[in-house]
Structure formats: C-alpha cells, structure tokens
Amino acid sequence: MPHLLHIDSSIQGERSVSRRLTARARQAWQAAHPGGTVTYRDLGAEPLPHLTPASAGAGLTPAEARTPEQAAAYALSEEIINEVKAADAVVLGLPVYNFGAPSSVKTWVDHLIVPGLSVDGATQQGLLGGRELLVVISRGGGYGPGTPREGWDHAEQWLPHGLALTGLEPDYVIAELTLAHVNPAMSELIPLADASMKAAEEAIDNRWKAGVPA
C-alpha cells in the first residue's frame, strides 16, 4: 500500500501559504493513490530538539555505552528516519524565513543523518534514496534571475546539500512574492504573485496524474 509522509514547518498557522500548498499536494497524492496511507509531522507546532554536544555523537557511540541523553536522541533520530523509510513519497513544506530555512527543518535534517540508519557507514552511500521528495517552497519576496535579491534564497540552495548524505533528492514547487497581497509596498507585484501561485497550484495538481513521472 503506498504511503505518504506529509511534513509542515510553517509557524504561521492558518495564514501559512506553504501549509495550504502541502495540504493541496496531500489531497492530489491521495486522489492518485486511493487507499494510500499518510503520516503527518508538524515541525512548526512540535519542533524537534536541536542537537547537543552529547546527543550529536549518539550514532557513533555503541548502544551499551550511550548515556540516557544519547539513547533518547538516537531513538528520536531512528523514529524520524523510519518515517522516511516507510514512505514512498515525502511532501515537505519549506517557507523561507530571513532568507533561509526554518531552524526546525535544519534540525529535522540533522536528525536524519545517522551512520548505519540513513548513511552506510562503510560506503558512505545514502540509504534513503529511491523515494520521491516534493518540497513546497513559499517565499514572501522574489529571488529569481535578474531580481535585486537573486540568490538570496538560501533554503532552496541548502537543502540538497544538507540531505546529500542520505540519498534524498528534493524536487521543488515554488510560490513566491506571497507578501504582495499584504504589503502595500509590493502591490504592483500582485499580478506576478498570482501567476506564481497559479503555476505552483497547477504543478501540484498535475504531479500525480496519469503519465506524469513521480
């Protein structure tokens, strides 16, 4: 039975664009996979603990030698990794905050990298590849080619590198200029914002239709 892992990270609640788009992606995936199952994780509402000097080495410490803190950290990382392993597809909402990824997503990635669980300790090959990872990015401004802040979106740039050891390869759907409707200074950009949103919604709606590669 096909299985989806749906992850949100926005702290904006009902105002969140990324949450609305990941919910749309979930609905599109379920429509294409009747009977499929879904696991949901909300990193915005329930962020994972950041790594500490003690917990960071848990994966490199033999089980019998781990401190209680290391044992708890290892168990949590194993839970996070197993959620990915159980999924055929992952949908991750990635809002851009201060030109980068939310710290909750960085922490999720940190928990995903554990020798023996997500990375082969001998070959350094990722063990989480072979599954779809759709990342839905929402960004309030515009960072495309030719814009004044071209290249300032460090969330999109960072994620493939952050996940590289695991074998996961993100594919993006991006909605930008999402602040145009609420920021008077950006009002002239509303048509571009609407076009970007429409393109993102269409990409999501067509993602799992017959004949479209997963």
C-alpha positions as CSV (number, residue, x, y, z in Angstrom):
1,M,0.0,0.0,0.0
2,P,1.5,3.4,-1.0
3,H,2.4,5.7,1.9
4,L,3.0,9.4,2.1
5,L,4.9,11.4,4.7
6,H,3.5,14.9,5.0
7,I,5.6,17.5,6.8
8,D,4.8,21.1,7.6
9,S,7.2,23.6,9.2
10,S,5.5,27.0,9.0
11,I,4.8,28.9,12.2
12,Q,2.1,31.0,10.5
13,G,-0.9,28.7,11.2
14,E,-3.9,29.3,9.0
15,R,-2.1,32.2,7.3
16,S,0.6,29.9,6.0
17,V,0.9,29.6,2.2
18,S,3.2,26.5,2.5
19,R,0.7,24.7,4.7
20,R,-2.1,25.4,2.2
21,L,0.0,24.1,-0.7
22,T,1.2,21.0,1.1
23,A,-2.4,20.2,2.0
24,R,-3.2,20.6,-1.7
25,A,-0.3,18.2,-2.5
26,R,-1.6,15.7,0.0
27,Q,-5.0,15.8,-1.5
28,A,-3.6,15.3,-5.0
29,W,-1.5,12.4,-3.9
30,Q,-4.4,10.7,-2.1
31,A,-6.6,11.2,-5.2
32,A,-3.9,9.4,-7.3
33,H,-3.4,6.7,-4.7
34,P,-6.8,5.5,-3.4
35,G,-6.3,3.6,-0.2
36,G,-2.9,5.1,0.4
37,T,-1.9,6.0,3.9
38,V,-0.4,9.2,5.3
39,T,1.8,10.1,8.3
40,Y,1.8,13.7,9.3
41,R,4.5,15.6,11.2
42,D,4.2,19.3,12.2
43,L,7.7,20.7,12.8
44,G,6.2,24.2,13.2
45,A,3.9,23.2,16.1
46,E,6.2,20.5,17.6
47,P,9.8,21.2,16.7
48,L,12.4,18.6,17.2
49,P,15.2,19.3,19.8
50,H,18.4,20.7,18.4
51,L,21.5,18.5,18.6
52,T,23.7,19.0,21.7
53,P,27.3,18.1,22.3
54,A,26.1,14.9,24.0
55,S,23.4,13.9,21.6
56,A,25.4,14.7,18.4
57,G,27.6,11.7,19.0
58,A,24.9,9.2,19.8
59,G,25.0,7.5,16.4
60,L,28.8,6.9,16.7
61,T,28.5,5.5,20.3
62,P,27.9,1.8,20.9
63,A,24.4,1.2,22.2
64,E,25.6,-0.2,25.5
65,A,27.9,2.9,26.1
66,R,25.3,5.6,25.4
67,T,24.2,8.0,28.1
68,P,20.5,8.4,28.7
69,E,20.5,11.6,26.7
70,Q,22.3,9.9,23.8
71,A,19.9,6.9,24.0
72,A,16.9,9.3,23.8
73,A,18.5,11.3,20.9
74,Y,19.2,8.1,19.0
75,A,15.7,6.8,19.5
76,L,14.3,10.0,18.2
77,S,16.5,10.1,15.1
78,E,15.6,6.4,14.5
79,E,11.9,7.4,14.6
80,I,12.4,10.3,12.2
81,I,14.4,8.1,9.8
82,N,11.9,5.3,9.9
83,E,9.1,7.7,9.0
84,V,11.0,8.5,5.8
85,K,11.9,4.8,5.2
86,A,8.2,3.9,5.4
87,A,7.2,6.4,2.8
88,D,7.0,6.1,-0.9
89,A,6.7,9.9,-1.2
90,V,7.5,12.8,1.1
91,V,5.9,16.3,0.9
92,L,7.8,18.9,2.8
93,G,6.6,22.5,3.3
94,L,9.5,24.9,3.4
95,P,8.8,28.6,4.0
96,V,11.7,30.9,3.6
97,Y,12.5,32.8,6.8
98,N,15.1,35.5,6.8
99,F,16.5,34.2,3.5
100,G,16.9,30.6,4.9
101,A,15.1,27.5,6.0
102,P,13.3,27.4,9.4
103,S,15.6,26.1,12.1
104,S,13.0,23.3,12.6
105,V,13.8,21.9,9.1
106,K,17.5,22.2,9.7
107,T,17.0,20.2,12.9
108,W,14.9,17.6,11.1
109,V,17.8,17.2,8.6
110,D,20.3,16.9,11.4
111,H,18.2,14.0,12.9
112,L,18.1,12.3,9.5
113,I,21.9,11.9,9.3
114,V,22.9,8.9,11.4
115,P,25.5,6.3,10.3
116,G,24.0,2.9,9.9
117,L,20.5,4.2,9.8
118,S,20.5,6.7,6.9
119,V,24.1,6.5,5.7
120,D,26.1,3.3,5.1
121,G,29.0,3.5,7.5
122,A,31.3,1.6,5.2
123,T,30.5,3.1,1.8
124,Q,29.0,6.5,2.9
125,Q,26.1,5.8,0.5
126,G,22.8,7.3,1.4
127,L,20.1,4.7,2.5
128,L,17.0,6.9,2.0
129,G,17.2,7.4,-1.8
130,G,14.7,5.9,-4.2
131,R,11.7,7.8,-2.8
132,E,10.0,11.0,-4.0
133,L,10.7,14.2,-2.1
134,L,8.5,17.1,-3.1
135,V,9.5,20.3,-1.4
136,V,6.9,23.1,-1.5
137,I,8.7,26.4,-1.0
138,S,6.9,29.6,-0.2
139,R,8.8,32.9,-0.1
140,G,7.5,36.3,0.5
141,G,9.8,38.1,-1.9
142,G,11.2,37.4,-5.3
143,Y,14.7,35.9,-5.7
144,G,14.7,34.8,-9.4
145,P,17.2,35.6,-12.1
146,G,17.5,39.4,-12.6
147,T,15.8,40.4,-9.4
148,P,17.7,42.6,-6.9
149,R,17.9,39.7,-4.4
150,E,18.8,37.0,-6.9
151,G,20.5,34.1,-5.0
152,W,19.3,35.3,-1.5
153,D,17.0,32.2,-1.1
154,H,19.4,30.0,0.9
155,A,16.7,27.5,1.8
156,E,16.4,26.1,-1.8
157,Q,20.2,26.2,-2.2
158,W,21.0,24.5,1.1
159,L,18.5,21.6,1.2
160,P,20.1,19.3,-1.5
161,H,23.4,19.7,0.2
162,G,22.0,19.1,3.7
163,L,20.3,15.9,2.5
164,A,23.1,14.7,0.3
165,L,24.5,12.1,2.7
166,T,21.0,10.4,3.0
167,G,20.4,9.9,-0.7
168,L,17.2,12.0,-0.7
169,E,17.0,14.4,-3.7
170,P,14.4,17.2,-3.4
171,D,12.2,18.3,-6.3
172,Y,10.7,21.8,-5.9
173,V,7.4,23.6,-6.4
174,I,7.8,27.3,-5.6
175,A,5.3,30.1,-4.9
176,E,7.0,33.4,-4.5
177,L,6.0,37.1,-3.8
178,T,3.5,35.7,-1.3
179,L,3.6,39.0,0.7
180,A,2.4,41.1,-2.3
181,H,-1.2,40.9,-1.2
182,V,-0.5,42.1,2.4
183,N,2.4,44.5,1.9
184,P,1.3,47.8,0.3
185,A,4.9,48.4,-0.9
186,M,4.6,45.3,-3.1
187,S,1.2,45.9,-4.5
188,E,2.5,46.4,-8.0
189,L,3.8,42.8,-7.9
190,I,0.4,41.2,-7.2
191,P,0.0,40.0,-10.8
192,L,3.4,38.3,-10.7
193,A,2.5,36.8,-7.3
194,D,-0.8,35.5,-8.6
195,A,0.9,34.0,-11.6
196,S,3.5,32.3,-9.4
197,M,0.8,30.9,-7.1
198,K,-1.2,29.6,-10.1
199,A,1.8,27.9,-11.5
200,A,2.6,26.2,-8.2
201,E,-1.0,25.0,-7.8
202,E,-1.0,23.6,-11.3
203,A,2.3,21.8,-10.7
204,I,0.8,20.2,-7.6
205,D,-2.4,19.3,-9.2
206,N,-0.7,17.6,-12.2
207,R,2.0,16.0,-10.1
208,W,0.5,12.6,-9.7
209,K,-1.9,12.5,-12.7
210,A,-1.5,9.6,-15.1
211,G,1.5,10.0,-17.3
212,V,3.3,12.4,-15.0
213,P,6.5,10.9,-13.5
214,A,6.5,10.7,-9.7
